[in-house]
Amino acid sequence: MNNAQGAFGDLLSRINNLRHLMITAAQHHGLCSPETLRYSEELDKLIFQFQLQDR
C-alpha cells in the first residue's frame, strides 16, 4: 500500500468514526444539539476532503 492509499484509508476511517459519533450524539442529545452539530460540521469537512482526493 502506498502513501496515497494509506491516507485515503485513514480518511475513510475518520469519516466512519465521526459518522458513528454523530449518530450516537443525535440519539442521546437530539439532532440540534451543539455536540451533534459539531460532529456534523467536521464530517462535512472530511467528506469534502475525500471528494477532492477521489478525483
Secondary structure as GFF3:
##gff-version 3
##sequence-region A 1 55
A	DSSP	alpha_helix	3	29	.	.	.	ID=ss1
A	DSSP	alpha_helix	34	53	.	.	.	ID=ss2
###
